Amino acid sequence: MNESKHSLIIDDDLDDQEIFLMCVKKISADISCRTANNGEEAIIMLESQKEYVPDYIFLDVNMPKMNGIECLKILKKMERLKETKIFMYSTTAESSVVKQIKALGAEDFIIKPVETIVLREKLAKIFGITWVTNGQVNKS
């Protein structure tokens, strides 16, 4: 990758944040990640740091204070985020929820995988990165 990419992970589960950060780090050192523990915290961060414009936002659906769908609605109204790709994720995928988040403008829905290799593969594809695992080249 030639230029650094910026992503924001919004998830109330600190273990999931850590796994996500570890997977991104293994894919590329050119992707910086910030985290927020819920939708409300993310909105406050984005409103107070106007210069911060992530290229990607990964947003958990089920969170306290402000769930992912409520947060998505606010994020999509922020003019400076119009080019930001927003991906929603959860442990389960109800078709009505997936349909709703896509209608609200999310790029896609990701089911939280049990294995980190699966998450790394999904993220590499999203970021358009070729990466090597177990001596095998993985093209996105």
Secondary structure by P-SEA (a helix, b strand, c coil): ccbbbbbbbbcccaaaaaaaaaaaaaacccbbbbbbccaaaaaaaaaacccccccbbbbbcccccccaaaaaaaaaaccccccbbbbbbcccccaaaaaaaaaacccccccccccaaaaaaaaaaaabbbbbcccccccc
